[in-house]
C-alpha cells in the first residue's frame, strides 16, 4: 500500500557564518515534528553539495532537477520543504526561487519578501512608509568612503554598524566614537557587501514570533524580553547563553497588546508565510510613554529547544508539534 504520510525535507546548512547554527535548528525541528504523521529527512545544503543525512549515518545526494534522492535503489520525492537556513541561500529568496521553479511547497515567505527582509536597510525604509517606527540609518557599500563627522552628526554616538544583508549577529559592532567606525566597517564587510550604520536606541529589547493559517488566522506568541550584560544582543548572548530571556516580556498590558497588534500588522503587510520573529526596542518618549521601534525581522528563526520561538510556543500553551503541523497543512 502506498505510504500516505507526507515526506518532508528539513533544509538546513547554507553558505553563511551561521551554517552550524542552522544545523542545530534542524535537529530541533526534527525533534518537534510529528513522526507518526510525516516522514522526515534532514537535507544539508552547502554550496553545490546538497545531500540527505540518512538515519544510519550515510548520506544520499540530492538530484537538483527535482529535489529527490535515492536510497536502497528507490527514488524518494519530497512533498514539502521546511527551510531553516539562517542566512543565504535560505533567507534571501534564492532557495525559495528554486522551490518555486520545481513547484515544491515550502515553509517560508516568498522570494520577494525573503529578499526584502534579508536586507535590513531596505526593509526598514519600506516599513517606514507604513508608519512603523525604525531607527535612522545610513547605507555604505563596499568601496565607498564615509564622512565620519557626518555620521556622528546625523546618528549620534554610540551607534551600531551591522551587515545590511546577513542573518544574525556576526559582524555587528557597537561604535562609541567616530574613530571606531572604520574598524567596525571592516568587520561588517567581512559578512556583507553592504553595511548599515544605525542610530542607537535605548530601551528594552524584545522579540516576538507569529505565524498564520487559513483556519485560525494570525497566531501571535507571547514576546520574549532579552536581558544581557553584554554591550548588545551579540553572538555570545544569542548562542552561548550570555543572556537572560524572560517570556512573557515584562511590559504593561497596554504595550504588550500594541506590540502584538504591530506584529500582526507587519505579518500582513509583508504577506508573510510560516513562522517569523520580529525584534523590537521599546524606548520612551519625552513624556515617559512606551515607543515601539522595529529592529529587524527574521523569517527563519532559530528552532533549538531553547530558542525564542519554542519558548514562546510553550508560554502560549501550545505544542511545537501542532504548530509545525498547522504550518505544513496550511499549504495543502
N, C-alpha and C positions, 0 to 999 in steps of 0.2 A: 504493500500500500504506500502511496506517495506520502512523504513526510509533509504534514500540513503546517508545521512550525515555520515561521519566517526565519530566514537566515540573515543575521546582522553582522556587519563589519564595524568594529570599533577602530576608527582610523586615527593613528597617533604618530608621534615622532616629529617629522618636519625638519626644516633646514635652519632654524634659528637657534639661538643660545638656550632656548627652552626645551630642547629635544628631550632631555631626561625628565624634566617636569611633566611633559606630555605623556611619557611612558608611565609615570606614576598615576596620572589621571586615568589612563586607560585601564590600569589594574583596578582602580577604584570603581570605574564604571562597570567593568566586568563583574565585580563582586556584587554590584547593585542589581544588575539585570535579572529578570525572571527566567531562569534556565528551563523551567517547565514549559514556558511559552515560546521561547526563542532558542535557536542555535546561534551561539556567539563565537566569533573569532576576532582576534586582535591582529590588525594589519599595520605593520611598521613601514612608514614612508620616510625615506631619506634620500634626497637627490633622485636618481633614477632607479634606486634599489627599493622596490616595493615588494614586500613579502608577508606571508601569513605566519605567525608564530603558532605552530600546532601544539596541542596538549602534550604530546610525547617528547617535546623538545626539538623536533625537526622544524624546518621551515619550508614553505612552498611559495614559489614565485607567483606574483600576480600578473596575469595577462592584461595589459593596459588597454587592449582593444575592447574588453567588456567587463573588466574588473573581476574576473573569475580566477580560480586556481584549481589545480589537480591534486587529489590525494587518493592513494590506493587505486590509481587508474581511472578515477571518476572525476568529472568536472563539477565544481561547486560554484553556484552562482548566488550572488547576494540579492536580497530584497530591499535592503536599506543600509545606509552608511551613517553611523554616529561619529561625527567629526570631533575629535578632542585634541587637535594640533594647536598648540599655542604659538602664534607667530606664523610665518609663511611656511608652506603654501595653503594652510588650512584656515587662516584667519583673515586673509586679504582677498578672497574671492577666487583664487586660482583653482583650488580643489573643487570649489562649488561649480565653477565653469566646466570642469571635466565631468562632474556627475550630471550636469545639465545635458552635456553632449551625448552621454550614454543613457540618459533617461533613468537614472537611479535616484530614488528619493533620499534625502539627507536631512540631518538634524538642525542645521544652522539656517541663518537668513540667506538670502540670495546673493548673487555676485555683486551687484551694485552696493547693497547695504554692507556686505563684508568689506569691500574696498573702502567705503566711506568711514566705517567705524574703526578700521585699522589705522587710518591717518588721523591722528588726534587733532591736528591743526585744522584740517578740512572739516572734520566732524563738528568741532566747536563752533566754527564760523557758520556752518549750516544750521546748527541748532539755535544759534543766537538769533537767526531770522524768525524763529518761532517764539521768541521772547524768553528763552531759557537762559538763566544766568551762567556764564562761563568766564573763566579768568582771561584777562587780556594777554595776548601773546604775540611773539614775533617769529616768523619762519626764516630759517637760514639754510640754504642749500650748499652742498659740498662745493668748495672752491670760492664761495662768496666771502667777502670781508664784512666785518661788523664794526659799527661805531659804538665803542663801549660806553661812552658818555651818553649817547642817545638811548641805549638800552637802559641804563641806570635812571635817566630822567623819565622815561616812559613807564617802566615797570617797577622801579624801585628796587631796593635790596633788603632782605635776600630775595632771590628768585630761583626758579627751577630751570635746569637745562635737561632736556629729555629727547630721545629719538622720537621723531614725529610718527614714524611707522614702525612700531615694534610692539610686541605683545605683553611686556612685563616691565620689571624694574631694572633690567640690565641697561647700563649706560646712562642712568639718571643721576644727576648731581644737584645738591642744594648749594647755590652760589651766594656767598655772603658779601662779597665786594667785587668790583669790576675786574680786579686783577685775576680773579679765579675763573672768569668767563672763558678765556682761551683754552686752558687745560680741560675744562668741563666740556667744551665743544669737541675737543679731540676724542674724549672718551665716548661721547654720544655718537660721533660719526663712525665709530667702530661698529655700531649696530644698525645705522640707517644713513641713507644719502641725504636725508632732510632732518633737520633738528629744530625743535621748538623751544624758545626761551619764554617762560611763562611767569606771570605775576604770582607771587606767593600769597596764599590765602590762609589767614589764621582762623582756626576753628576745629570742630570735631569732625574727624573723618569717619564716614560710614559707607557701607556697601550693601546693596540690595538686589536680590535676584527676582526674576519673574519669568513666566512662560505663558503660553496661550494655546487654547484648543478651541475647536469649533463648538464642542459640547459645553464647556464651562467658562469660556471667555478668558480674560486675563487673570492669572493667579499671581499675586504679588506676595513674596515671602517676607517675614519679619526682617528688618535691617540688622546688620552687624556693626557694632561700634569697634573701631580699630584704635587701640592704645599702645603706643610703643615709646620707649625711651631713646630710640634711635632718632637721628635727625629727621627722618621721614619714614614712610612705609616702604623700606627698601627690600632688596632681595633677601637679606638675612632675616628681616622681620617677617617677610611673606612666607618663606620656605624653611627657615631654620629655627622657628619658634621664638624669635625675639620680639614677641608681641602678645598683648592681651586682647582677646576677641570676645566681645560681650554681645550676646544675642538673646533677646532683642536689645537694640541700642537704647541708651538712656536718654530719651527725648521726651518732651511733653507730648501728650496725646494729640494735640493740635498739629505739632510739627511732624509727628510720625504719620498722621493722616495726609498731610500735604506732600511729604516725600513719597508715600505710596501712590498718591494721585499723579505725581510727576513721573514716577517710574512707568505707570500705566500709560500716560500721555506719550512719553518718549517711545515706548514699545510700539504704540500705534502710529506715531509719526513715521517711524522707520519701516513700519510693516514688517516687523521682525518675525523670526520663527525660532522655535526651540527655547532653551534657557539662555537668557542674557543676564549680565550682572552690571549694575551701574554704580560707580563710585562717586560720592559727593563729599563736599566740605560744607558743614553748617557753620556759617560765620554769624556775626552780629552787626546790625546797623547802628547808627548813632543813638537810636532810641532803645537799644538793647534787644530788639526783636530778632528772631532767627531768620537768616537768609540762606536759602538752599542754592548751592553752586554745584553744577555738574562738572566732574573732573574728566571722566572717560567712561567708555562702555566696552565691556569685554563680552564678546559673543561666543567664546569657547572657554568659559571659566574653569578654573581648577576643580577637579572632582575626586580628590582623595577623600577618605573618610573624615579628615579634619578640615577640609576646605570650607570656605564660606557657604557654598550652596548646600551641601549636605547638612551643615549646622542649621541653616535657615529652614530647610525642609523639615528637620526634626522639630524645630521650635514651632513650626506651623501645625504640628500634629500629623504630618504626612509621612509616607514611606517613599524613599528614593525609588524603590522597585515600581511603585504605582505611578510616580511622576514620569519615569522613563517610558513606561508602557503607554501613558497618555500621549507623550510626545511622538512616539513611533506610530501609534494607531491613528493619530490625527491626520496623517497623510495617506491613509488607505480608505 
